[in-house]
Amino acid sequence: MALQEAMSDIKSFLESRGHSITDLGKIKGDSFKVDATDSDHPSWSRGDIHRYSIDEKDNVIILHGDKELKFTGSIDEITEELSFFGESARFLKPQYLLEEKAGWVEQIGLESEERNKKEIEKIKFLMENEKTE
């Protein structure tokens, strides 16, 4: 997730590193896809970058056209900073990744695809196994 003012810089950075960026029509400017994985499904990609904003309670909102996916926490609560290969970035914590996956269906109205269900199962599996280590 990124604030509006960072979206074009992120896109340029990724393209300069050889990544393919797809900016889908109806959500253009709100989200872009990094490295499409299936030409028949333009929304399937190795990663998504979503524009976000903050509501009056400091909770994060992902904008998706005329709809909003609302999280139950601030950016500091729902993300953690990770560093790798000399770069640092903030990523959703696993429990909020689940919240995001559910939000696409429950708040935005996207159909619950089998792929989304499998991703939810993987996240839950990883969370359960992380606790037992």
C-alpha positions in Angstrom: 0.0 0.0 0.0 1.2 3.5 -0.7 0.0 7.1 -0.4 -1.1 8.8 -3.6 2.0 10.9 -3.8 4.3 7.8 -3.8 2.5 5.8 -6.4 4.2 7.1 -9.5 7.7 6.8 -7.9 7.0 3.2 -6.9 5.8 2.4 -10.4 8.9 4.0 -11.9 11.2 2.3 -9.5 9.7 -1.2 -10.2 9.8 -0.6 -14.0 13.5 0.5 -13.8 14.2 -2.9 -12.2 12.6 -4.7 -15.1 9.1 -5.4 -13.6 6.1 -5.3 -15.8 3.4 -2.9 -14.5 -0.3 -3.2 -15.4 -2.7 -0.3 -14.5 -6.2 -1.7 -14.8 -8.7 0.6 -16.4 -11.6 1.0 -13.9 -9.2 1.3 -10.9 -6.4 3.2 -12.7 -4.6 5.3 -10.2 -5.9 3.3 -7.2 -4.0 0.1 -7.8 -1.5 -1.4 -10.2 -0.4 -5.0 -10.8 3.3 -6.1 -10.7 4.3 -8.9 -13.1 1.1 -10.3 -14.5 1.0 -14.1 -14.1 -1.8 -15.0 -16.5 -2.7 -13.1 -19.7 -6.3 -14.4 -19.5 -6.7 -12.8 -16.0 -5.2 -9.3 -16.0 -5.8 -8.9 -12.3 -3.6 -11.9 -11.4 -0.1 -10.8 -10.6 2.9 -11.5 -8.4 2.1 -8.3 -6.4 -0.3 -5.4 -6.1 0.3 -1.9 -5.1 -2.8 -0.1 -3.7 -3.3 3.5 -3.0 -4.6 4.1 0.5 -6.0 6.9 2.7 -6.8 7.4 6.3 -10.3 7.8 7.8 -11.3 10.1 10.7 -10.3 7.3 13.2 -6.9 6.9 11.6 -7.8 3.6 10.1 -6.5 2.6 6.7 -8.7 2.5 3.6 -7.8 1.0 0.3 -9.5 2.9 -2.5 -11.0 0.8 -5.3 -12.8 2.9 -7.8 -15.9 4.2 -6.0 -15.6 1.7 -3.2 -13.5 1.4 -0.1 -11.9 -1.5 1.7 -11.6 -0.5 5.4 -9.2 -2.0 7.8 -9.6 -2.1 11.6 -6.4 -0.3 12.4 -3.9 2.4 11.6 -1.0 2.0 9.2 1.3 1.3 12.1 -1.0 -1.3 13.6 -1.7 -3.3 10.4 1.8 -3.3 8.9 5.3 -4.1 9.8 8.6 -2.9 8.2 10.7 -5.5 6.6 14.1 -5.1 5.0 15.7 -7.3 2.3 18.3 -6.8 -0.4 19.0 -3.4 1.0 15.5 -2.1 0.7 12.9 -1.5 3.4 9.2 -1.5 3.0 6.0 -1.9 5.1 3.9 -5.1 4.6 0.5 -6.1 6.0 0.8 -8.3 9.1 -0.7 -11.8 8.4 -4.0 -11.2 10.4 -4.6 -8.0 8.3 -3.8 -9.9 5.1 -6.8 -12.1 6.0 -8.8 -9.0 6.7 -7.8 -7.7 3.2 -8.7 -10.9 1.5 -12.1 -11.0 3.1 -12.6 -7.3 2.4 -12.3 -7.7 -1.4 -15.4 -9.9 -1.3 -17.4 -8.4 1.7 -16.7 -4.7 1.2 -15.7 -4.3 -2.4 -18.0 -7.0 -3.8 -15.5 -8.9 -5.9 -16.4 -12.5 -6.4 -14.7 -15.0 -4.1 -12.6 -17.0 -6.5 -11.1 -20.4 -5.7 -7.7 -18.7 -5.9 -8.6 -16.3 -3.1 -9.9 -19.1 -0.9 -6.6 -21.0 -1.4 -4.6 -17.9 -0.5 -6.6 -17.5 2.7 -5.9 -21.2 3.6 -2.2 -20.6 3.0 -2.1 -17.5 5.2 -4.0 -19.3 8.0 -1.6 -22.3 7.7 1.4 -20.1 8.0 -0.1 -18.2 11.0 -0.8 -21.4 12.8 2.6 -22.9 12.2 4.3 -19.6 13.2 2.7 -19.9 16.6 4.0 -23.4 17.2 7.6 -22.7 16.4 
